């Protein structure tokens, strides 16, 4: 598989929960807090407020390019 696609959500600290980065392989349309943040660290009433703080980005990259760059730099 030469394509690596994922959604990355960066969620800052909220109440007594520390910040966290979530990664999940989902489609671009599902790249949001509700589809990526698992398990949800906050109870039902706080989910909306928590998710509004999270920044989610869809990333698409070539695994072949990453492997070539790692080999050229001596990283395996």
N, CA, C, O and CB atoms as a CASP TS submission, in Angstrom:
PFRMAT TS
TARGET T0000
AUTHOR 0000-0000-0000
METHOD Language model
MODEL 1
PARENT N/A
ATOM      1  N   UNK     1       0.850  -1.185   0.000  1.00  0.00           N
ATOM      2  CA  UNK     1       0.000   0.000   0.000  1.00  0.00           C
ATOM      3  C   UNK     1       0.889   1.239   0.000  1.00  0.00           C
ATOM      4  O   UNK     1       1.603   1.487   0.971  1.00  0.00           O
ATOM      5  CB  UNK     1      -0.963   0.003   1.227  1.00  0.00           C
ATOM      6  N   UNK     2       0.852   2.016  -1.078  1.00  0.00           N
ATOM      7  CA  UNK     2       1.743   3.159  -1.186  1.00  0.00           C
ATOM      8  C   UNK     2       1.125   4.445  -0.645  1.00  0.00           C
ATOM      9  O   UNK     2       1.831   5.436  -0.456  1.00  0.00           O
ATOM     10  CB  UNK     2       2.144   3.355  -2.618  1.00  0.00           C
ATOM     11  N   UNK     3      -0.172   4.442  -0.396  1.00  0.00           N
ATOM     12  CA  UNK     3      -0.822   5.635   0.132  1.00  0.00           C
ATOM     13  C   UNK     3      -1.139   5.447   1.619  1.00  0.00           C
ATOM     14  O   UNK     3      -1.680   4.418   2.025  1.00  0.00           O
ATOM     15  CB  UNK     3      -2.112   5.949  -0.663  1.00  0.00           C
ATOM     16  N   UNK     4      -0.802   6.429   2.399  1.00  0.00           N
ATOM     17  CA  UNK     4      -1.092   6.407   3.826  1.00  0.00           C
ATOM     18  C   UNK     4      -1.995   7.602   4.102  1.00  0.00           C
ATOM     19  O   UNK     4      -1.553   8.747   4.006  1.00  0.00           O
ATOM     20  CB  UNK     4       0.228   6.453   4.701  1.00  0.00           C
ATOM     21  N   UNK     5      -3.236   7.352   4.438  1.00  0.00           N
ATOM     22  CA  UNK     5      -4.169   8.438   4.726  1.00  0.00           C
ATOM     23  C   UNK     5      -4.647   8.300   6.160  1.00  0.00           C
ATOM     24  O   UNK     5      -4.884   7.197   6.652  1.00  0.00           O
ATOM     25  CB  UNK     5      -5.371   8.431   3.736  1.00  0.00           C
ATOM     26  N   UNK     6      -4.780   9.416   6.804  1.00  0.00           N
ATOM     27  CA  UNK     6      -5.251   9.376   8.175  1.00  0.00           C
ATOM     28  C   UNK     6      -5.801  10.734   8.559  1.00  0.00           C
ATOM     29  O   UNK     6      -5.582  11.739   7.883  1.00  0.00           O
ATOM     30  CB  UNK     6      -4.127   8.952   9.132  1.00  0.00           C
ATOM     31  N   UNK     7      -6.504  10.729   9.641  1.00  0.00           N
ATOM     32  CA  UNK     7      -7.001  11.958  10.226  1.00  0.00           C
ATOM     33  C   UNK     7      -6.278  12.124  11.565  1.00  0.00           C
ATOM     34  O   UNK     7      -6.173  11.188  12.357  1.00  0.00           O
ATOM     35  CB  UNK     7      -8.576  11.932  10.401  1.00  0.00           C
ATOM     36  N   UNK     8      -5.794  13.320  11.786  1.00  0.00           N
ATOM     37  CA  UNK     8      -5.070  13.615  13.019  1.00  0.00           C
ATOM     38  C   UNK     8      -5.812  14.719  13.761  1.00  0.00           C
ATOM     39  O   UNK     8      -6.020  15.810  13.230  1.00  0.00           O
ATOM     40  CB  UNK     8      -3.591  14.033  12.726  1.00  0.00           C
ATOM     41  N   UNK     9      -6.208  14.422  14.992  1.00  0.00           N
ATOM     42  CA  UNK     9      -6.886  15.411  15.834  1.00  0.00           C
ATOM     43  C   UNK     9      -5.996  15.765  17.017  1.00  0.00           C
ATOM     44  O   UNK     9      -5.546  14.891  17.758  1.00  0.00           O
ATOM     45  CB  UNK     9      -8.260  14.878  16.326  1.00  0.00           C
ATOM     46  N   UNK    10      -5.755  17.044  17.179  1.00  0.00           N
ATOM     47  CA  UNK    10      -4.977  17.532  18.314  1.00  0.00           C
ATOM     48  C   UNK    10      -5.954  18.208  19.266  1.00  0.00           C
ATOM     49  O   UNK    10      -6.572  19.220  18.938  1.00  0.00           O
ATOM     50  CB  UNK    10      -3.830  18.521  17.859  1.00  0.00           C
ATOM     51  N   UNK    11      -6.076  17.624  20.448  1.00  0.00           N
ATOM     52  CA  UNK    11      -7.032  18.139  21.437  1.00  0.00           C
ATOM     53  C   UNK    11      -6.262  18.688  22.635  1.00  0.00           C
ATOM     54  O   UNK    11      -5.496  17.964  23.270  1.00  0.00           O
ATOM     55  CB  UNK    11      -8.034  17.024  21.889  1.00  0.00           C
ATOM     56  N   UNK    12      -6.467  19.968  22.942  1.00  0.00           N
ATOM     57  CA  UNK    12      -5.765  20.579  24.085  1.00  0.00           C
ATOM     58  C   UNK    12      -6.368  20.102  25.408  1.00  0.00           C
ATOM     59  O   UNK    12      -7.418  19.460  25.419  1.00  0.00           O
ATOM     60  CB  UNK    12      -5.831  22.127  23.999  1.00  0.00           C
ATOM     61  N   UNK    13      -5.707  20.414  26.510  1.00  0.00           N
ATOM     62  CA  UNK    13      -6.260  20.033  27.816  1.00  0.00           C
ATOM     63  C   UNK    13      -7.670  20.593  28.007  1.00  0.00           C
ATOM     64  O   UNK    13      -7.984  21.693  27.551  1.00  0.00           O
ATOM     65  CB  UNK    13      -5.342  20.525  28.947  1.00  0.00           C
ATOM     66  N   UNK    14      -8.498  19.828  28.679  1.00  0.00           N
ATOM     67  CA  UNK    14      -9.881  20.239  28.952  1.00  0.00           C
ATOM     68  C   UNK    14     -10.255  19.766  30.349  1.00  0.00           C
ATOM     69  O   UNK    14     -10.200  18.574  30.651  1.00  0.00           O
ATOM     70  CB  UNK    14     -10.874  19.663  27.881  1.00  0.00           C
ATOM     71  N   UNK    15     -10.635  20.712  31.191  1.00  0.00           N
ATOM     72  CA  UNK    15     -10.972  20.416  32.593  1.00  0.00           C
ATOM     73  C   UNK    15      -9.848  19.586  33.224  1.00  0.00           C
ATOM     74  O   UNK    15      -8.706  20.045  33.268  1.00  0.00           O
ATOM     75  CB  UNK    15     -12.340  19.653  32.692  1.00  0.00           C
ATOM     76  N   UNK    16     -10.145  18.380  33.711  1.00  0.00           N
ATOM     77  CA  UNK    16      -9.096  17.581  34.359  1.00  0.00           C
ATOM     78  C   UNK    16      -8.468  16.564  33.406  1.00  0.00           C
ATOM     79  O   UNK    16      -7.819  15.620  33.857  1.00  0.00           O
ATOM     80  CB  UNK    16      -9.667  16.857  35.570  1.00  0.00           C
ATOM     81  N   UNK    17      -8.651  16.745  32.096  1.00  0.00           N
ATOM     82  CA  UNK    17      -8.077  15.827  31.104  1.00  0.00           C
ATOM     83  C   UNK    17      -6.889  16.504  30.421  1.00  0.00           C
ATOM     84  O   UNK    17      -6.981  17.661  30.011  1.00  0.00           O
ATOM     85  CB  UNK    17      -9.150  15.399  30.049  1.00  0.00           C
ATOM     86  N   UNK    18      -5.778  15.784  30.301  1.00  0.00           N
ATOM     87  CA  UNK    18      -4.608  16.346  29.634  1.00  0.00           C
ATOM     88  C   UNK    18      -4.840  16.355  28.119  1.00  0.00           C
ATOM     89  O   UNK    18      -5.727  15.669  27.612  1.00  0.00           O
ATOM     90  CB  UNK    18      -3.325  15.537  29.992  1.00  0.00           C
ATOM     91  N   UNK    19      -4.031  17.138  27.412  1.00  0.00           N
ATOM     92  CA  UNK    19      -4.130  17.194  25.958  1.00  0.00           C
ATOM     93  C   UNK    19      -3.718  15.862  25.346  1.00  0.00           C
ATOM     94  O   UNK    19      -2.985  15.086  25.957  1.00  0.00           O
ATOM     95  CB  UNK    19      -3.262  18.329  25.399  1.00  0.00           C
ATOM     96  N   UNK    20      -4.202  15.607  24.125  1.00  0.00           N
ATOM     97  CA  UNK    20      -3.903  14.323  23.488  1.00  0.00           C
ATOM     98  C   UNK    20      -3.962  14.473  21.975  1.00  0.00           C
ATOM     99  O   UNK    20      -4.702  15.305  21.450  1.00  0.00           O
ATOM    100  CB  UNK    20      -4.889  13.228  23.964  1.00  0.00           C
ATOM    101  N   UNK    21      -3.176  13.657  21.281  1.00  0.00           N
ATOM    102  CA  UNK    21      -3.205  13.604  19.822  1.00  0.00           C
ATOM    103  C   UNK    21      -3.781  12.259  19.415  1.00  0.00           C
ATOM    104  O   UNK    21      -3.314  11.212  19.863  1.00  0.00           O
ATOM    105  CB  UNK    21      -1.778  13.818  19.208  1.00  0.00           C
ATOM    106  N   UNK    22      -4.793  12.294  18.566  1.00  0.00           N
ATOM    107  CA  UNK    22      -5.460  11.078  18.097  1.00  0.00           C
ATOM    108  C   UNK    22      -5.218  10.923  16.598  1.00  0.00           C
ATOM    109  O   UNK    22      -5.323  11.892  15.847  1.00  0.00           O
ATOM    110  CB  UNK    22      -6.989  11.121  18.409  1.00  0.00           C
ATOM    111  N   UNK    23      -4.897   9.717  16.167  1.00  0.00           N
ATOM    112  CA  UNK    23      -4.733   9.402  14.751  1.00  0.00           C
ATOM    113  C   UNK    23      -5.626   8.226  14.411  1.00  0.00           C
ATOM    114  O   UNK    23      -5.707   7.257  15.166  1.00  0.00           O
ATOM    115  CB  UNK    23      -3.249   9.090  14.405  1.00  0.00           C
ATOM    116  N   UNK    24      -6.297   8.315  13.269  1.00  0.00           N
ATOM    117  CA  UNK    24      -7.150   7.212  12.848  1.00  0.00           C
ATOM    118  C   UNK    24      -7.269   7.229  11.328  1.00  0.00           C
ATOM    119  O   UNK    24      -7.341   8.293  10.713  1.00  0.00           O
ATOM    120  CB  UNK    24      -8.552   7.303  13.516  1.00  0.00           C
ATOM    121  N   UNK    25      -7.290   6.054  10.736  1.00  0.00           N
ATOM    122  CA  UNK    25      -7.492   5.944   9.299  1.00  0.00           C
ATOM    123  C   UNK    25      -8.989   6.001   9.011  1.00  0.00           C
ATOM    124  O   UNK    25      -9.702   5.012   9.181  1.00  0.00           O
ATOM    125  CB  UNK    25      -6.863   4.633   8.741  1.00  0.00           C
ATOM    126  N   UNK    26      -9.449   7.155   8.578  1.00  0.00           N
ATOM    127  CA  UNK    26     -10.855   7.366   8.210  1.00  0.00           C
ATOM    128  C   UNK    26     -10.889   8.151   6.909  1.00  0.00           C
ATOM    129  O   UNK    26      -9.878   8.712   6.487  1.00  0.00           O
ATOM    130  CB  UNK    26     -11.644   8.119   9.343  1.00  0.00           C
ATOM    131  N   UNK    27     -12.049   8.189   6.279  1.00  0.00           N
ATOM    132  CA  UNK    27     -12.182   8.964   5.050  1.00  0.00           C
ATOM    133  C   UNK    27     -12.144  10.456   5.391  1.00  0.00           C
ATOM    134  O   UNK    27     -12.326  10.852   6.542  1.00  0.00           O
ATOM    135  CB  UNK    27     -13.501   8.599   4.299  1.00  0.00           C
ATOM    136  N   UNK    28     -11.905  11.264   4.369  1.00  0.00           N
ATOM    137  CA  UNK    28     -11.804  12.702   4.590  1.00  0.00           C
ATOM    138  C   UNK    28     -13.095  13.274   5.166  1.00  0.00           C
ATOM    139  O   UNK    28     -13.051  14.189   5.990  1.00  0.00           O
ATOM    140  CB  UNK    28     -11.458  13.410   3.289  1.00  0.00           C
ATOM    141  N   UNK    29     -14.248  12.745   4.741  1.00  0.00           N
ATOM    142  CA  UNK    29     -15.529  13.269   5.244  1.00  0.00           C
ATOM    143  C   UNK    29     -15.746  12.913   6.719  1.00  0.00           C
ATOM    144  O   UNK    29     -16.518  13.581   7.406  1.00  0.00           O
ATOM    145  CB  UNK    29     -16.694  12.722   4.401  1.00  0.00           C
ATOM    146  N   UNK    30     -15.074  11.870   7.207  1.00  0.00           N
ATOM    147  CA  UNK    30     -15.211  11.470   8.611  1.00  0.00           C
ATOM    148  C   UNK    30     -14.081  12.007   9.489  1.00  0.00           C
ATOM    149  O   UNK    30     -13.922  11.590  10.636  1.00  0.00           O
ATOM    150  CB  UNK    30     -15.255   9.957   8.713  1.00  0.00           C
ATOM    151  N   UNK    31     -13.306  12.930   8.940  1.00  0.00           N
ATOM    152  CA  UNK    31     -12.175  13.475   9.695  1.00  0.00           C
ATOM    153  C   UNK    31     -12.672  14.567  10.640  1.00  0.00           C
ATOM    154  O   UNK    31     -12.578  15.760  10.351  1.00  0.00           O
ATOM    155  CB  UNK    31     -11.084  14.036   8.735  1.00  0.00           C
ATOM    156  N   UNK    32     -13.197  14.124  11.760  1.00  0.00           N
ATOM    157  CA  UNK    32     -13.648  15.055  12.791  1.00  0.00           C
ATOM    158  C   UNK    32     -13.534  14.376  14.156  1.00  0.00           C
ATOM    159  O   UNK    32     -13.314  13.169  14.250  1.00  0.00           O
ATOM    160  CB  UNK    32     -15.115  15.521  12.521  1.00  0.00           C
ATOM    161  N   UNK    33     -13.683  15.157  15.183  1.00  0.00           N
ATOM    162  CA  UNK    33     -13.520  14.683  16.554  1.00  0.00           C
ATOM    163  C   UNK    33     -14.409  13.482  16.870  1.00  0.00           C
ATOM    164  O   UNK    33     -13.955  12.524  17.496  1.00  0.00           O
ATOM    165  CB  UNK    33     -13.819  15.802  17.520  1.00  0.00           C
ATOM    166  N   UNK    34     -15.659  13.525  16.446  1.00  0.00           N
ATOM    167  CA  UNK    34     -16.594  12.458  16.792  1.00  0.00           C
ATOM    168  C   UNK    34     -16.219  11.110  16.184  1.00  0.00           C
ATOM    169  O   UNK    34     -16.554  10.066  16.744  1.00  0.00           O
ATOM    170  CB  UNK    34     -17.978  12.837  16.351  1.00  0.00           C
ATOM    171  N   UNK    35     -15.524  11.119  15.037  1.00  0.00           N
ATOM    172  CA  UNK    35     -15.137   9.869  14.384  1.00  0.00           C
ATOM    173  C   UNK    35     -13.729   9.402  14.759  1.00  0.00           C
ATOM    174  O   UNK    35     -13.400   8.227  14.598  1.00  0.00           O
ATOM    175  CB  UNK    35     -15.227  10.032  12.890  1.00  0.00           C
ATOM    176  N   UNK    36     -12.904  10.316  15.255  1.00  0.00           N
ATOM    177  CA  UNK    36     -11.486   9.989  15.468  1.00  0.00           C
ATOM    178  C   UNK    36     -11.130   9.805  16.939  1.00  0.00           C
ATOM    179  O   UNK    36     -10.318   8.942  17.276  1.00  0.00           O
ATOM    180  CB  UNK    36     -10.617  11.075  14.879  1.00  0.00           C
ATOM    181  N   UNK    37     -11.723  10.598  17.806  1.00  0.00           N
ATOM    182  CA  UNK    37     -11.361  10.546  19.231  1.00  0.00           C
ATOM    183  C   UNK    37     -12.038   9.344  19.882  1.00  0.00           C
ATOM    184  O   UNK    37     -13.233   9.359  20.175  1.00  0.00           O
ATOM    185  CB  UNK    37     -11.768  11.865  19.961  1.00  0.00           C
ATOM    186  N   UNK    38     -11.239   8.307  20.097  1.00  0.00           N
ATOM    187  CA  UNK    38     -11.717   7.081  20.751  1.00  0.00           C
ATOM    188  C   UNK    38     -10.631   6.566  21.687  1.00  0.00           C
ATOM    189  O   UNK    38      -9.471   6.474  21.284  1.00  0.00           O
ATOM    190  CB  UNK    38     -12.102   5.988  19.696  1.00  0.00           C
ATOM    191  N   UNK    39     -10.971   6.236  22.904  1.00  0.00           N
ATOM    192  CA  UNK    39     -12.268   6.466  23.536  1.00  0.00           C
ATOM    193  C   UNK    39     -12.439   7.955  23.870  1.00  0.00           C
ATOM    194  O   UNK    39     -11.463   8.655  24.139  1.00  0.00           O
ATOM    195  CB  UNK    39     -12.409   5.602  24.818  1.00  0.00           C
ATOM    196  N   UNK    40     -13.661   8.416  23.849  1.00  0.00           N
ATOM    197  CA  UNK    40     -13.955   9.813  24.192  1.00  0.00           C
ATOM    198  C   UNK    40     -13.642   9.993  25.681  1.00  0.00           C
ATOM    199  O   UNK    40     -14.205   9.298  26.526  1.00  0.00           O
ATOM    200  CB  UNK    40     -15.467  10.191  23.867  1.00  0.00           C
ATOM    201  N   UNK    41     -12.739  10.933  25.998  1.00  0.00           N
ATOM    202  CA  UNK    41     -12.288  11.059  27.398  1.00  0.00           C
ATOM    203  C   UNK    41     -13.255  11.800  28.318  1.00  0.00           C
ATOM    204  O   UNK    41     -13.050  11.836  29.531  1.00  0.00           O
ATOM    205  CB  UNK    41     -10.971  11.761  27.430  1.00  0.00           C
ATOM    206  N   UNK    42     -14.302  12.389  27.756  1.00  0.00           N
ATOM    207  CA  UNK    42     -15.230  13.167  28.582  1.00  0.00           C
ATOM    208  C   UNK    42     -16.642  12.574  28.497  1.00  0.00           C
ATOM    209  O   UNK    42     -16.975  11.914  27.514  1.00  0.00           O
ATOM    210  CB  UNK    42     -15.241  14.656  28.136  1.00  0.00           C
ATOM    211  N   UNK    43     -17.463  12.804  29.512  1.00  0.00           N
ATOM    212  CA  UNK    43     -18.837  12.282  29.487  1.00  0.00           C
ATOM    213  C   UNK    43     -19.714  13.046  28.485  1.00  0.00           C
ATOM    214  O   UNK    43     -19.359  14.142  28.052  1.00  0.00           O
ATOM    215  CB  UNK    43     -19.459  12.361  30.894  1.00  0.00           C
ATOM    216  N   UNK    44     -20.845  12.467  28.128  1.00  0.00           N
ATOM    217  CA  UNK    44     -21.776  12.996  27.137  1.00  0.00           C
ATOM    218  C   UNK    44     -21.988  14.503  27.114  1.00  0.00           C
ATOM    219  O   UNK    44     -21.839  15.114  26.056  1.00  0.00           O
ATOM    220  CB  UNK    44     -23.053  12.373  27.339  1.00  0.00           C
ATOM    221  N   UNK    45     -22.333  15.133  28.250  1.00  0.00           N
ATOM    222  CA  UNK    45     -22.611  16.574  28.233  1.00  0.00           C
ATOM    223  C   UNK    45     -21.407  17.433  27.833  1.00  0.00           C
ATOM    224  O   UNK    45     -21.587  18.561  27.373  1.00  0.00           O
ATOM    225  CB  UNK    45     -23.092  17.006  29.590  1.00  0.00           C
ATOM    226  N   UNK    46     -20.182  16.918  28.002  1.00  0.00           N
ATOM    227  CA  UNK    46     -18.970  17.685  27.698  1.00  0.00           C
ATOM    228  C   UNK    46     -18.403  17.405  26.307  1.00  0.00           C
ATOM    229  O   UNK    46     -17.449  18.063  25.891  1.00  0.00           O
ATOM    230  CB  UNK    46     -17.917  17.389  28.730  1.00  0.00           C
ATOM    231  N   UNK    47     -18.968  16.445  25.583  1.00  0.00           N
ATOM    232  CA  UNK    47     -18.404  16.043  24.284  1.00  0.00           C
ATOM    233  C   UNK    47     -18.347  17.207  23.302  1.00  0.00           C
ATOM    234  O   UNK    47     -17.319  17.419  22.659  1.00  0.00           O
ATOM    235  CB  UNK    47     -19.226  14.905  23.681  1.00  0.00           C
ATOM    236  N   UNK    48     -19.423  17.956  23.179  1.00  0.00           N
ATOM    237  CA  UNK    48     -19.440  19.055  22.215  1.00  0.00           C
ATOM    238  C   UNK    48     -18.380  20.110  22.543  1.00  0.00           C
ATOM    239  O   UNK    48     -17.657  20.561  21.655  1.00  0.00           O
ATOM    240  CB  UNK    48     -20.825  19.701  22.179  1.00  0.00           C
ATOM    241  N   UNK    49     -18.291  20.497  23.799  1.00  0.00           N
ATOM    242  CA  UNK    49     -17.305  21.499  24.212  1.00  0.00           C
ATOM    243  C   UNK    49     -15.882  20.979  23.999  1.00  0.00           C
ATOM    244  O   UNK    49     -15.000  21.723  23.571  1.00  0.00           O
ATOM    245  CB  UNK    49     -17.514  21.884  25.692  1.00  0.00           C
ATOM    246  N   UNK    50     -15.666  19.703  24.299  1.00  0.00           N
ATOM    247  CA  UNK    50     -14.343  19.101  24.114  1.00  0.00           C
ATOM    248  C   UNK    50     -13.969  19.092  22.631  1.00  0.00           C
ATOM    249  O   UNK    50     -12.862  19.484  22.259  1.00  0.00           O
ATOM    250  CB  UNK    50     -14.312  17.660  24.686  1.00  0.00           C
ATOM    251  N   UNK    51     -14.898  18.643  21.793  1.00  0.00           N
ATOM    252  CA  UNK    51     -14.623  18.526  20.361  1.00  0.00           C
ATOM    253  C   UNK    51     -14.403  19.877  19.692  1.00  0.00           C
ATOM    254  O   UNK    51     -13.630  19.971  18.738  1.00  0.00           O
ATOM    255  CB  UNK    51     -15.758  17.806  19.677  1.00  0.00           C
ATOM    256  N   UNK    52     -15.060  20.912  20.167  1.00  0.00           N
ATOM    257  CA  UNK    52     -14.862  22.241  19.596  1.00  0.00           C
ATOM    258  C   UNK    52     -13.431  22.734  19.794  1.00  0.00           C
ATOM    259  O   UNK    52     -12.951  23.574  19.033  1.00  0.00           O
ATOM    260  CB  UNK    52     -15.840  23.229  20.217  1.00  0.00           C
ATOM    261  N   UNK    53     -12.755  22.214  20.809  1.00  0.00           N
ATOM    262  CA  UNK    53     -11.375  22.616  21.083  1.00  0.00           C
ATOM    263  C   UNK    53     -10.366  21.851  20.221  1.00  0.00           C
ATOM    264  O   UNK    53      -9.232  22.296  20.040  1.00  0.00           O
ATOM    265  CB  UNK    53     -11.058  22.403  22.556  1.00  0.00           C
ATOM    266  N   UNK    54     -10.784  20.706  19.697  1.00  0.00           N
ATOM    267  CA  UNK    54      -9.875  19.854  18.928  1.00  0.00           C
ATOM    268  C   UNK    54      -9.708  20.370  17.506  1.00  0.00           C
ATOM    269  O   UNK    54     -10.655  20.861  16.892  1.00  0.00           O
ATOM    270  CB  UNK    54     -10.385  18.412  18.904  1.00  0.00           C
ATOM    271  N   UNK    55      -8.496  20.251  16.999  1.00  0.00           N
ATOM    272  CA  UNK    55      -8.214  20.619  15.610  1.00  0.00           C
ATOM    273  C   UNK    55      -7.903  19.341  14.850  1.00  0.00           C
ATOM    274  O   UNK    55      -6.924  18.657  15.148  1.00  0.00           O
ATOM    275  CB  UNK    55      -7.023  21.646  15.509  1.00  0.00           C
ATOM    276  N   UNK    56      -8.742  19.015  13.863  1.00  0.00           N
ATOM    277  CA  UNK    56      -8.570  17.789  13.089  1.00  0.00           C
ATOM    278  C   UNK    56      -8.151  18.117  11.670  1.00  0.00           C
ATOM    279  O   UNK    56      -8.723  18.999  11.029  1.00  0.00           O
ATOM    280  CB  UNK    56      -9.860  16.962  13.086  1.00  0.00           C
ATOM    281  N   UNK    57      -7.141  17.393  11.183  1.00  0.00           N
ATOM    282  CA  UNK    57      -6.641  17.595   9.819  1.00  0.00           C
ATOM    283  C   UNK    57      -6.525  16.255   9.122  1.00  0.00           C
ATOM    284  O   UNK    57      -6.083  15.264   9.704  1.00  0.00           O
ATOM    285  CB  UNK    57      -5.273  18.324   9.825  1.00  0.00           C
ATOM    286  N   UNK    58      -6.932  16.247   7.862  1.00  0.00           N
ATOM    287  CA  UNK    58      -6.813  15.055   7.035  1.00  0.00           C
ATOM    288  C   UNK    58      -5.448  15.078   6.384  1.00  0.00           C
ATOM    289  O   UNK    58      -5.063  16.079   5.779  1.00  0.00           O
ATOM    290  CB  UNK    58      -7.947  14.977   5.967  1.00  0.00           C
ATOM    291  N   UNK    59      -4.706  13.977   6.503  1.00  0.00           N
ATOM    292  CA  UNK    59      -3.359  13.891   5.948  1.00  0.00           C
ATOM    293  C   UNK    59      -3.284  12.751   4.955  1.00  0.00           C
ATOM    294  O   UNK    59      -3.796  11.658   5.197  1.00  0.00           O
ATOM    295  CB  UNK    59      -2.317  13.704   7.060  1.00  0.00           C
ATOM    296  N   UNK    60      -2.643  13.019   3.842  1.00  0.00           N
ATOM    297  CA  UNK    60      -2.424  11.996   2.825  1.00  0.00           C
ATOM    298  C   UNK    60      -0.961  12.075   2.436  1.00  0.00           C
ATOM    299  O   UNK    60      -0.466  13.135   2.055  1.00  0.00           O
ATOM    300  CB  UNK    60      -3.369  12.189   1.575  1.00  0.00           C
ATOM    301  N   UNK    61      -0.276  10.952   2.533  1.00  0.00           N
ATOM    302  CA  UNK    61       1.140  10.952   2.208  1.00  0.00           C
ATOM    303  C   UNK    61       1.515   9.635   1.571  1.00  0.00           C
ATOM    304  O   UNK    61       0.802   8.640   1.704  1.00  0.00           O
ATOM    305  CB  UNK    61       1.990  11.211   3.454  1.00  0.00           C
ATOM    306  N   UNK    62       2.620   9.633   0.892  1.00  0.00           N
ATOM    307  CA  UNK    62       3.073   8.435   0.208  1.00  0.00           C
ATOM    308  C   UNK    62       4.058   7.673   1.093  1.00  0.00           C
ATOM    309  O   UNK    62       5.108   8.201   1.460  1.00  0.00           O
ATOM    310  CB  UNK    62       3.719   8.792  -1.147  1.00  0.00           C
ATOM    311  N   UNK    63       3.716   6.439   1.431  1.00  0.00           N
ATOM    312  CA  UNK    63       4.601   5.602   2.248  1.00  0.00           C
ATOM    313  C   UNK    63       5.900   5.309   1.509  1.00  0.00           C
ATOM    314  O   UNK    63       6.952   5.180   2.134  1.00  0.00           O
ATOM    315  CB  UNK    63       3.901   4.285   2.630  1.00  0.00           C
ATOM    316  N   UNK    64       5.837   5.202   0.185  1.00  0.00           N
ATOM    317  CA  UNK    64       7.040   4.933  -0.617  1.00  0.00           C
ATOM    318  C   UNK    64       8.025   6.079  -0.455  1.00  0.00           C
ATOM    319  O   UNK    64       9.214   5.843  -0.240  1.00  0.00           O
ATOM    320  CB  UNK    64       6.681   4.733  -2.118  1.00  0.00           C
ATOM    321  N   UNK    65       7.551   7.315  -0.556  1.00  0.00           N
ATOM    322  CA  UNK    65       8.423   8.477  -0.392  1.00  0.00           C
ATOM    323  C   UNK    65       9.027   8.496   1.000  1.00  0.00           C
ATOM    324  O   UNK    65      10.210   8.797   1.156  1.00  0.00           O
ATOM    325  CB  UNK    65       7.650   9.777  -0.653  1.00  0.00           C
ATOM    326  N   UNK    66       8.240   8.181   2.006  1.00  0.00           N
ATOM    327  CA  UNK    66       8.745   8.162   3.382  1.00  0.00           C
ATOM    328  C   UNK    66       9.846   7.117   3.519  1.00  0.00           C
ATOM    329  O   UNK    66      10.883   7.397   4.120  1.00  0.00           O
ATOM    330  CB  UNK    66       7.600   7.873   4.385  1.00  0.00           C
ATOM    331  N   UNK    67       9.639   5.899   2.967  1.00  0.00           N
ATOM    332  CA  UNK    67      10.651   4.844   3.054  1.00  0.00           C
ATOM    333  C   UNK    67      11.925   5.239   2.321  1.00  0.00           C
ATOM    334  O   UNK    67      13.022   4.996   2.823  1.00  0.00           O
ATOM    335  CB  UNK    67      10.107   3.533   2.484  1.00  0.00           C
ATOM    336  N   UNK    68      11.801   5.844   1.145  1.00  0.00           N
ATOM    337  CA  UNK    68      12.972   6.272   0.388  1.00  0.00           C
ATOM    338  C   UNK    68      13.745   7.319   1.172  1.00  0.00           C
ATOM    339  O   UNK    68      14.971   7.241   1.258  1.00  0.00           O
ATOM    340  CB  UNK    68      12.563   6.826  -0.987  1.00  0.00           C
ATOM    341  N   UNK    69      13.054   8.296   1.744  1.00  0.00           N
ATOM    342  CA  UNK    69      13.717   9.333   2.520  1.00  0.00           C
ATOM    343  C   UNK    69      14.402   8.749   3.752  1.00  0.00           C
ATOM    344  O   UNK    69      15.493   9.188   4.117  1.00  0.00           O
ATOM    345  CB  UNK    69      12.715  10.405   2.934  1.00  0.00           C
ATOM    346  N   UNK    70      13.781   7.772   4.391  1.00  0.00           N
ATOM    347  CA  UNK    70      14.398   7.151   5.569  1.00  0.00           C
ATOM    348  C   UNK    70      15.650   6.399   5.157  1.00  0.00           C
ATOM    349  O   UNK    70      16.661   6.469   5.856  1.00  0.00           O
ATOM    350  CB  UNK    70      13.406   6.197   6.278  1.00  0.00           C
ATOM    351  N   UNK    71      15.612   5.684   4.045  1.00  0.00           N
ATOM    352  CA  UNK    71      16.780   4.933   3.584  1.00  0.00           C
ATOM    353  C   UNK    71      17.914   5.881   3.214  1.00  0.00           C
ATOM    354  O   UNK    71      19.073   5.614   3.532  1.00  0.00           O
ATOM    355  CB  UNK    71      16.414   4.046   2.381  1.00  0.00           C
ATOM    356  N   UNK    72      17.595   6.972   2.552  1.00  0.00           N
ATOM    357  CA  UNK    72      18.622   7.920   2.141  1.00  0.00           C
ATOM    358  C   UNK    72      19.271   8.615   3.328  1.00  0.00           C
ATOM    359  O   UNK    72      20.433   9.015   3.248  1.00  0.00           O
ATOM    360  CB  UNK    72      18.033   8.948   1.207  1.00  0.00           C
ATOM    361  N   UNK    73      18.554   8.762   4.407  1.00  0.00           N
ATOM    362  CA  UNK    73      19.111   9.432   5.567  1.00  0.00           C
ATOM    363  C   UNK    73      19.704   8.442   6.571  1.00  0.00           C
ATOM    364  O   UNK    73      20.200   8.844   7.623  1.00  0.00           O
ATOM    365  CB  UNK    73      18.046  10.273   6.235  1.00  0.00           C
ATOM    366  N   UNK    74      19.652   7.167   6.249  1.00  0.00           N
ATOM    367  CA  UNK    74      20.241   6.152   7.126  1.00  0.00           C
ATOM    368  C   UNK    74      19.337   5.746   8.270  1.00  0.00           C
ATOM    369  O   UNK    74      19.800   5.096   9.208  1.00  0.00           O
ATOM    370  CB  UNK    74      21.532   6.650   7.680  1.00  0.00           C
ATOM    371  N   UNK    75      18.066   6.104   8.227  1.00  0.00           N
ATOM    372  CA  UNK    75      17.112   5.736   9.276  1.00  0.00           C
ATOM    373  C   UNK    75      16.329   4.519   8.804  1.00  0.00           C
ATOM    374  O   UNK    75      15.794   4.508   7.695  1.00  0.00           O
ATOM    375  CB  UNK    75      16.148   6.925   9.620  1.00  0.00           C
ATOM    376  N   UNK    76      16.265   3.486   9.657  1.00  0.00           N
ATOM    377  CA  UNK    76      15.519   2.271   9.264  1.00  0.00           C
ATOM    378  C   UNK    76      14.517   1.902  10.328  1.00  0.00           C
ATOM    379  O   UNK    76      13.798   0.914  10.181  1.00  0.00           O
ATOM    380  CB  UNK    76      16.474   1.089   9.014  1.00  0.00           C
TER
END
